[in-house]
Amino acid sequence: MGLHEDSRMLYDTECEKLVLGTILSKPGELEEVREILTADCFYNSRHRDIYKAILSVCDRGEEVSMISVLPELQKSGSEISPFELSEISGHISVDNLYQYAARLYDLSRRRMFWKIGQYLIKAGTEESEDIADVLSHAKNKLDSVFEDSTVEIYKVRDTIRQLYEQINKNSSNNHGITGDKTGFYQLDDKGGLQGSDLIIIAGETSQGKTSLATSIALHASVSGGRVAFYSLEMTKLQLTARLAAMESGVPSTQILYRKLASDQITDVDRGVSKFMNAELYFDDRSNSNIDAIINSIRSMRRKYNITGAVIDYIQILNVNMKGANKEQQMGDVSRRLKNLAKDLGIWIIALSQLSRDRANPIPTIHRLRDSGQIAEAADSVILVYRPELNETTKKIYPEPFSDIDPKGTAMIDVCKGRNTGIIKFIVGFDSQTTKFYPLSEMPMLADGKEDNMPW
């Protein structure tokens, strides 16, 4: 820490370098500190210029790195050399960046105190300014020291006005839905996918949770939504093949790995045309690190104004929490995703595994793998169940759907709906194309017959 020889203001040059070096080497960390870290937090003017360039790059939706920041500095007329930026970028990155950023925030506030103090000293030693003006000016300056520009305070009158604006918007909406569409009227009648909501789609392995999320993302994007899709297990080519399969009826494995007949090519062309112009995005730069994905979602929101994002799936995300167990990690991921959805005003669908229970395979919210905190953070939890996959138990639905044929169908159980309530309904499922679709008529089991065939 240092003191300026003339102004006696506090600063910490080494801390500033550590913060900048960490952000440049770990771009995903920026979003963790951006709320408190402003350019004024950097006392060194060259460090301040670097941070401004970092923010400009990030606001354009580009990845922050030395390669992207250097041209931004040059464009602004900065004299910072590549060597100087490389030296800062090469600083040892820290794991607890927030702690260092908080220190810079604290020092910047102390410098503001010093400036206010100097103003009061000057006002107390001369009579050039009216005393009432001095008091008002000093008070306003003190009030602004801890003013958080990212948080606004509203009276209930303001939110009531906003409420009626929403009511009027709903009244003029010919589609009868204020959120993005899912393709299932049971969900769309409840408002569809609403901004700020975290939705968990859960199921055991192979129950179809990825296919359900893909179906919803596709329908939302072709119905006016803008969706970012993050798959930690499938490439963008495989995902696109699934979309083509859903719309064409030709299985994705055939599309990807076999020679298609002419009529199949025609079907694929017709299917692809349905979503060719959809606002559905894949980020090849993203990986299984939660910080990188959160940073990408923020960039997607700024660059493409996305209305929602899908993450498949949260149990295989890498979380930077040393010493934490899996339950604590999943709880942290869920809370961060919920906060992100609320902050950006978008919906986020996160897929989750369910723990197996061979004795009672009917899914419940209590079987969310690794953490009950996932359900606590979520606005909605949707469970997927296909009894035709049961290995040792009867292949029938629970009440009140026990007379519905499980073959080619699935039960969607909204077991938590903070804003929608809980509902259960049956949908169709085509295993060849992995497509979920609404049913206009329920396929019923024969009277008195339990379907226990292995299919």
BALUM-85974 format. One line per field, with one value per residue (C-alpha): residue number from 1; x, y, z. Coordinates in pm, 1 decimal. Layout:
num (NUM  ...) $
east (X  ...) $
north (Y  ...) $
up (Z  ...) $
This chain:
num (1  2  3  4  5  6  7  8  9  10  11  12  13  14  15  16  17  18  19  20  21  22  23  24  25  26  27  28  29  30  31  32  33  34  35  36  37  38  39  40  41  42  43  44  45  46  47  48  49  50  51  52  53  54  55  56  57  58  59  60  61  62  63  64  65  66  67  68  69  70  71  72  73  74  75  76  77  78  79  80  81  82  83  84  85  86  87  88  89  90  91  92  93  94  95  96  97  98  99  100  101  102  103  104  105  106  107  108  109  110  111  112  113  114  115  116  117  118  119  120  121  122  123  124  125  126  127  128  129  130  131  132  133  134  135  136  137  138  139  140  141  142  143  144  145  146  147  148  149  150  151  152  153  154  155  156  157  158  159  160  161  162  163  164  165  166  167  168  169  170  171  172  173  174  175  176  177  178  179  180  181  182  183  184  185  186  187  188  189  190  191  192  193  194  195  196  197  198  199  200  201  202  203  204  205  206  207  208  209  210  211  212  213  214  215  216  217  218  219  220  221  222  223  224  225  226  227  228  229  230  231  232  233  234  235  236  237  238  239  240  241  242  243  244  245  246  247  248  249  250  251  252  253  254  255  256  257  258  259  260  261  262  263  264  265  266  267  268  269  270  271  272  273  274  275  276  277  278  279  280  281  282  283  284  285  286  287  288  289  290  291  292  293  294  295  296  297  298  299  300  301  302  303  304  305  306  307  308  309  310  311  312  313  314  315  316  317  318  319  320  321  322  323  324  325  326  327  328  329  330  331  332  333  334  335  336  337  338  339  340  341  342  343  344  345  346  347  348  349  350  351  352  353  354  355  356  357  358  359  360  361  362  363  364  365  366  367  368  369  370  371  372  373  374  375  376  377  378  379  380  381  382  383  384  385  386  387  388  389  390  391  392  393  394  395  396  397  398  399  400  401  402  403  404  405  406  407  408  409  410  411  412  413  414  415  416  417  418  419  420  421  422  423  424  425  426  427  428  429  430  431  432  433  434  435  436  437  438  439  440  441  442  443  444  445  446  447  448  449  450  451  452  453  454  455) $
east (0.0  123.8  50.9  71.3  339.0  116.2  -238.8  -174.8  -438.1  -423.2  -354.6  -213.6  -38.7  46.2  -317.1  -425.7  -183.7  -304.8  -666.8  -594.8  -365.9  -632.4  -904.8  -680.4  -581.7  -923.9  -1183.4  -1476.8  -1374.2  -1468.6  -1840.1  -1777.3  -1634.8  -1784.9  -2061.4  -1813.1  -1512.8  -1525.8  -1247.7  -1215.1  -1109.4  -771.2  -549.8  -283.4  -405.8  -251.6  -424.8  -745.1  -707.2  -652.1  -966.1  -1171.7  -1046.3  -1139.4  -1493.3  -1525.6  -1418.1  -1655.0  -1948.1  -1909.6  -1954.5  -1594.3  -1364.9  -1131.7  -765.0  -442.9  -495.6  -838.4  -754.3  -435.1  -609.9  -874.7  -603.1  -439.4  -775.3  -825.9  -482.9  -324.6  55.6  56.1  293.8  241.9  531.4  367.7  32.4  209.3  387.6  55.9  -113.1  171.1  108.9  16.9  -359.2  -546.4  -824.8  -1014.6  -1039.6  -1340.0  -1131.4  -870.5  -1135.1  -1306.6  -977.4  -950.1  -1311.8  -1236.6  -926.2  -1114.9  -1380.2  -1109.7  -971.6  -1318.9  -1326.9  -995.1  -1125.3  -1438.5  -1219.5  -998.5  -1307.5  -1433.2  -1091.4  -1086.3  -1443.4  -1352.2  -1060.5  -1228.8  -1567.4  -1602.1  -1896.2  -2222.0  -2220.6  -2554.6  -2412.5  -2105.2  -2320.0  -2541.4  -2246.5  -2058.4  -2369.7  -2436.7  -2078.2  -2087.4  -2413.7  -2256.5  -1956.8  -2146.6  -2408.0  -2442.0  -2509.1  -2626.4  -2909.0  -3212.4  -3460.7  -3828.6  -4140.7  -4436.9  -4614.6  -4350.9  -4393.4  -4773.7  -4736.2  -4511.8  -4770.7  -5043.4  -4810.8  -4771.1  -5149.6  -5204.9  -4931.2  -5097.5  -5435.6  -5294.4  -5107.7  -5288.4  -5079.6  -5205.9  -4855.1  -4602.3  -4298.9  -4122.1  -4326.9  -4238.4  -4457.4  -4665.4  -4993.7  -4994.6  -4682.1  -4764.9  -5104.8  -4908.3  -4711.7  -4440.1  -4074.6  -4050.5  -3749.0  -3561.7  -3678.4  -3444.9  -3603.0  -3455.9  -3536.9  -3443.3  -3460.4  -3266.1  -3018.6  -3181.3  -3523.4  -3501.0  -3428.9  -3184.1  -3440.3  -3710.7  -3484.2  -3387.4  -3754.0  -3835.5  -3532.8  -3622.0  -3986.1  -3890.8  -3640.7  -3874.4  -4154.9  -3968.3  -3732.4  -3352.6  -3184.0  -2824.3  -2764.4  -2470.1  -2417.1  -2125.6  -2162.4  -2271.5  -2116.5  -2309.1  -2321.2  -2482.1  -2732.0  -2821.9  -2870.4  -3112.5  -3305.9  -3320.2  -3439.6  -3717.7  -3849.3  -3793.9  -3868.6  -3530.3  -3323.8  -3016.9  -2787.5  -2891.4  -2847.9  -2496.3  -2359.0  -2548.0  -2617.9  -2968.7  -3225.7  -3356.1  -3688.3  -3504.6  -3295.3  -3618.3  -3758.3  -3440.2  -3448.0  -3809.0  -3733.7  -3425.6  -3614.9  -3841.8  -3560.8  -3289.1  -3352.2  -3417.4  -3232.5  -3058.1  -2691.4  -2404.5  -2082.1  -1783.6  -1559.6  -1752.7  -1642.4  -1747.2  -1636.4  -1927.3  -1743.7  -1684.5  -2047.8  -2181.1  -1947.5  -2065.6  -2433.3  -2369.6  -2191.8  -2477.0  -2725.5  -2530.3  -2448.0  -2760.6  -3016.7  -3095.9  -3413.7  -3306.8  -3028.1  -3009.1  -2726.9  -2690.3  -2610.7  -2502.2  -2352.2  -2057.5  -1977.2  -1636.7  -1674.5  -1387.1  -1461.3  -1161.6  -1248.6  -1621.0  -1811.7  -2035.8  -2352.5  -2203.7  -2079.0  -2418.5  -2587.1  -2347.1  -2402.9  -2781.4  -2774.5  -2540.5  -2761.2  -3071.1  -2896.9  -2779.4  -3133.1  -3268.6  -2986.5  -3017.8  -3396.9  -3373.9  -3491.9  -3236.1  -3304.7  -3048.5  -3059.1  -2994.5  -2952.3  -3180.5  -3045.1  -3164.0  -3421.5  -3491.5  -3751.2  -3952.0  -3845.5  -4118.0  -3916.0  -3943.0  -3786.7  -3597.9  -3387.4  -3211.2  -2854.6  -2593.5  -2801.6  -3142.0  -3024.5  -3082.7  -3458.0  -3443.1  -3283.9  -3510.6  -3838.9  -3960.0  -3854.7  -3973.7  -3931.3  -3932.2  -4054.1  -4081.1  -4196.6  -4138.3  -3767.7  -3822.9  -3610.5  -3757.5  -4093.9  -4427.7  -4426.1  -4722.2  -4775.2  -4875.6  -5226.3  -5411.4  -5243.6  -5228.1  -5461.6  -5246.9  -5017.7  -4653.6  -4523.7  -4416.7  -4523.8  -4373.5  -4499.0  -4398.6  -4422.3  -4388.0  -4331.9  -4231.3  -4373.6  -4307.6  -4515.3  -4721.2  -4823.0  -4766.9  -4905.9  -4861.2  -4941.3  -4864.2  -4684.1  -4577.7  -4218.3  -4065.0  -3754.2  -3626.5  -3605.2  -3592.3  -3885.9  -4132.3  -4466.5  -4812.8  -5087.0  -5436.0  -5558.1  -5426.4  -5325.6  -5503.1  -5412.9  -5659.7  -5913.7  -5770.3  -5436.4  -5104.0  -4840.8  -4533.8  -4392.0  -4019.8  -4081.6) $
north (0.0  350.0  713.1  975.9  1229.7  1528.2  1413.7  1155.4  935.1  560.0  313.3  -36.7  -80.1  -446.6  -530.6  -351.3  -562.1  -884.2  -800.4  -707.2  -1007.4  -1244.7  -1097.7  -1119.3  -1479.7  -1591.9  -1383.9  -1555.2  -1400.0  -1049.3  -1103.9  -1198.6  -854.4  -623.5  -513.7  -347.7  -287.7  37.3  214.8  458.6  171.3  181.7  465.0  410.4  581.4  315.0  41.6  241.4  253.1  -125.0  -191.4  42.1  -147.9  -478.7  -353.6  -234.3  -573.9  -754.9  -527.0  -618.6  -983.3  -1074.1  -1287.0  -1086.0  -1162.5  -979.1  -1026.2  -854.9  -586.0  -455.8  -332.4  -167.1  22.7  126.8  241.4  467.1  626.1  466.2  451.0  115.9  -116.9  -487.7  -558.1  -365.7  -538.8  -876.6  -805.1  -734.1  -1033.1  -1252.6  -1163.9  -1454.9  -1499.3  -1521.3  -1761.9  -1519.1  -1231.3  -1077.7  -1014.2  -820.2  -629.8  -539.5  -396.5  -172.8  -68.3  16.9  220.5  413.3  507.6  627.9  846.2  990.2  1064.3  1242.1  1461.2  1550.1  1630.7  1857.5  2037.6  2090.9  2212.0  2465.7  2573.9  2609.7  2841.9  3087.9  3248.2  3221.4  2977.4  3000.8  2772.7  2613.7  2526.8  2375.8  2156.9  2045.8  1971.8  1775.6  1577.7  1483.6  1377.1  1163.2  1002.1  911.2  732.9  408.1  465.1  141.2  226.9  -129.0  -120.8  103.3  164.7  181.0  276.1  41.7  308.0  256.9  -120.6  -87.7  124.5  -143.6  -406.9  -228.9  -187.5  -565.2  -614.0  -383.7  -561.4  -896.1  -758.7  -649.4  -976.8  -1180.1  -1486.5  -1509.9  -1577.9  -1332.9  -1561.3  -1775.0  -2071.6  -2428.1  -2611.8  -2772.3  -2596.7  -2717.3  -2505.6  -2224.0  -2171.3  -2090.9  -1819.1  -2018.7  -1946.7  -1627.4  -1400.7  -1430.8  -1791.8  -2084.5  -2407.2  -2745.2  -3038.3  -3363.4  -3732.0  -4053.5  -4142.5  -4198.5  -4069.0  -3790.4  -3473.8  -3352.4  -3422.6  -3236.2  -2935.5  -2943.5  -2958.1  -2660.7  -2460.0  -2527.2  -2427.0  -2113.9  -2004.1  -2054.7  -1874.7  -1548.3  -1631.4  -1614.8  -1906.9  -2002.1  -2376.7  -2521.0  -2893.9  -3041.3  -3379.0  -3306.7  -3100.7  -2832.7  -3067.2  -3344.6  -3100.3  -2964.8  -3320.0  -3379.3  -3068.0  -3185.5  -3529.0  -3377.4  -3173.8  -3424.4  -3763.3  -3899.3  -4028.0  -3819.1  -4123.0  -4176.7  -3809.0  -3808.8  -4150.0  -4307.6  -4243.2  -4104.0  -4199.2  -3921.3  -3904.7  -3880.4  -3590.8  -3420.5  -3473.3  -3334.4  -3029.8  -2965.7  -3009.6  -2788.0  -2510.9  -2484.1  -2370.7  -2244.3  -1883.1  -1958.6  -1747.1  -2047.4  -2004.6  -2238.4  -2106.7  -2314.7  -2123.5  -2237.1  -2539.3  -2724.9  -2443.7  -2262.1  -1928.3  -1954.3  -2042.3  -1759.0  -1517.8  -1649.1  -1608.9  -1248.5  -1187.6  -1352.3  -1128.0  -815.9  -918.7  -1107.2  -1006.2  -1370.1  -1438.5  -1775.2  -2029.8  -2408.2  -2587.4  -2965.0  -3063.5  -2916.7  -3223.6  -3227.1  -2858.0  -2768.0  -2544.3  -2344.9  -2419.4  -2569.9  -2796.3  -2798.5  -3122.5  -3194.5  -3086.4  -2748.9  -2705.1  -2780.8  -2547.2  -2270.6  -2336.5  -2324.8  -1998.3  -1838.7  -1943.2  -1809.8  -1479.6  -1463.0  -1521.2  -1249.9  -1007.4  -1045.7  -1089.8  -1418.6  -1772.5  -2045.0  -2416.6  -2634.7  -3011.5  -3232.7  -3601.2  -3791.4  -4062.3  -4409.8  -4593.6  -4934.3  -5020.8  -4704.3  -4547.5  -4282.0  -3957.1  -3720.3  -3384.8  -3540.0  -3747.5  -3451.7  -3577.3  -3417.1  -3136.6  -3047.4  -2687.8  -2719.3  -2736.2  -2449.9  -2213.5  -2315.5  -2145.5  -2462.5  -2825.7  -3046.7  -3424.5  -3654.4  -4014.0  -4286.5  -4609.7  -4811.7  -4803.2  -4966.9  -5279.7  -5463.3  -5304.8  -5283.5  -5051.9  -4839.5  -4478.6  -4378.7  -4251.2  -4078.9  -4199.5  -4574.4  -4655.0  -4468.2  -4676.2  -4591.2  -4699.1  -4391.3  -4151.8  -3972.4  -3804.6  -3444.5  -3362.5  -2996.5  -3080.3  -2725.5  -2416.6  -2101.1  -1892.9  -2160.2  -2420.1  -2794.4  -2993.3  -3334.6  -3430.0  -3692.9  -3615.0  -3820.0  -3928.8  -4062.3  -4257.1  -4269.3  -3892.2  -3814.1  -3577.0  -3483.7  -3354.6  -3273.6  -3535.8  -3454.0  -3798.8  -4031.2  -4387.3  -4613.5  -4959.4  -5237.8  -5290.2  -5489.6  -5526.4  -5423.6  -5366.6  -5556.1  -5646.4  -5579.2  -5394.0) $
up (0.0  -71.2  3.5  -267.4  -171.9  -250.1  -189.7  83.1  -82.4  -26.6  -307.4  -363.4  -697.9  -643.5  -564.1  -882.2  -1087.3  -924.3  -1003.3  -1365.4  -1414.1  -1282.9  -1506.0  -1812.8  -1743.2  -1615.2  -1806.1  -1640.0  -1308.7  -1425.0  -1373.2  -1010.9  -927.9  -1188.9  -954.4  -716.0  -941.6  -1139.3  -1325.3  -1034.2  -811.2  -988.0  -866.0  -1133.0  -1450.0  -1674.7  -1478.2  -1507.3  -1885.8  -1898.8  -1696.9  -1918.5  -2223.4  -2056.8  -1996.2  -2356.8  -2490.4  -2254.2  -2340.4  -2706.2  -2610.8  -2692.5  -2479.4  -2257.5  -2321.7  -2381.8  -2756.6  -2750.3  -2491.4  -2656.7  -2978.3  -2760.7  -2574.2  -2898.9  -3037.2  -2734.6  -2785.1  -2480.5  -2466.3  -2285.0  -2468.2  -2538.1  -2301.7  -2017.0  -2071.7  -2092.1  -1764.1  -1590.6  -1755.0  -1631.4  -1267.6  -1044.2  -1064.7  -735.2  -640.9  -415.3  -663.4  -488.5  -175.7  -374.7  -570.8  -242.9  -120.2  -426.6  -374.9  -11.1  -99.5  -367.3  -108.0  129.2  -148.2  -190.4  183.7  147.1  -135.7  61.8  360.6  153.1  27.5  382.4  498.0  215.0  290.9  659.0  589.2  350.8  295.4  -82.5  -65.6  125.0  429.5  333.4  -8.9  154.5  379.1  89.6  -138.1  129.2  222.1  -140.0  -184.5  131.3  22.8  -310.5  -156.9  -109.8  -375.1  -571.4  -932.7  -1004.7  -750.7  -769.4  -491.4  -581.9  -393.5  -410.2  -619.9  -891.1  -892.3  -899.3  -1212.5  -1357.9  -1262.8  -1459.5  -1754.8  -1753.6  -1727.2  -2025.5  -2219.5  -2149.8  -2259.7  -2595.9  -2647.2  -2910.5  -2831.7  -2475.1  -2342.2  -2199.5  -2191.5  -2449.8  -2572.2  -2477.6  -2729.5  -2452.3  -2382.4  -2021.5  -1959.7  -2200.6  -2035.5  -1718.5  -1896.5  -2070.4  -1996.0  -1793.9  -1755.8  -1421.0  -1370.0  -1306.1  -1430.6  -1340.9  -1571.4  -1398.7  -1467.9  -1443.3  -1715.9  -2058.3  -1950.6  -2208.8  -2013.1  -2280.7  -2552.4  -2360.1  -2308.2  -2677.4  -2781.0  -2557.6  -2677.3  -3040.2  -2996.4  -2800.6  -3065.3  -3363.0  -3177.0  -3127.6  -2842.1  -2855.5  -2684.8  -2600.4  -2563.3  -2367.4  -2392.8  -2202.5  -2372.8  -2731.2  -3008.8  -3195.1  -3495.0  -3289.4  -3140.7  -3482.5  -3608.7  -3321.0  -3415.3  -3775.8  -3660.0  -3449.7  -3740.6  -4021.9  -3864.9  -3981.0  -3684.0  -3603.3  -3618.9  -3979.8  -4060.5  -3917.2  -4004.6  -4294.0  -4658.7  -4683.3  -4942.9  -5166.0  -4982.6  -4649.2  -4782.0  -4886.6  -4534.9  -4375.4  -4605.5  -4512.2  -4141.7  -4142.9  -4319.2  -4014.7  -3785.7  -4020.4  -3915.2  -3549.2  -3292.2  -3136.6  -3041.9  -2953.9  -2799.5  -2904.9  -2666.4  -2360.4  -2160.8  -1849.9  -1617.5  -1453.4  -1461.1  -1836.9  -1903.6  -1687.5  -1864.2  -2202.0  -2106.5  -2004.1  -2334.8  -2527.0  -2348.7  -2439.8  -2796.2  -2907.7  -2642.4  -2563.6  -2370.5  -2229.4  -2191.0  -2151.7  -1966.0  -2003.6  -1730.5  -1394.5  -1222.7  -1463.5  -1432.3  -1290.7  -986.4  -836.8  -471.2  -299.3  -8.4  -86.7  -129.5  -428.2  -246.7  -158.4  -514.0  -667.4  -421.8  -522.5  -894.9  -853.5  -659.7  -912.5  -1202.6  -1027.6  -953.4  -1314.7  -1446.8  -1219.3  -1299.4  -1678.0  -1687.5  -1878.5  -1809.1  -1754.8  -1790.5  -1613.2  -1646.2  -1345.4  -1281.8  -1045.1  -817.6  -912.8  -706.5  -861.3  -599.4  -673.1  -1004.4  -1005.8  -982.5  -687.2  -610.8  -318.6  -558.1  -718.8  -722.5  -494.3  -349.2  -212.8  -253.7  -627.5  -567.6  -318.8  -571.0  -859.3  -947.7  -1121.7  -1108.1  -1394.7  -1367.9  -1672.2  -1638.9  -1901.2  -1733.7  -2050.9  -1956.3  -1618.4  -1580.0  -1282.1  -1206.7  -1381.2  -1677.3  -1573.1  -1471.4  -1118.7  -1055.5  -1209.7  -1531.1  -1461.8  -1753.5  -2010.1  -2231.7  -2141.9  -2481.2  -2676.7  -2400.5  -2100.7  -1785.5  -1721.4  -1352.2  -1253.9  -889.3  -797.2  -960.5  -764.5  -1003.9  -1180.0  -924.4  -962.4  -1255.3  -1418.1  -1775.4  -2038.6  -2364.4  -2664.5  -2719.2  -3039.3  -2938.6  -3297.0  -3327.8  -2950.2  -2995.2  -2721.7  -2847.3  -2707.0  -2737.2  -2860.3  -2753.9  -2483.5  -2585.7  -2336.8  -2210.8  -2284.7  -2003.8  -1718.3  -1893.6  -1748.4  -2007.8  -1890.1  -2226.0  -2277.4  -2607.5) $
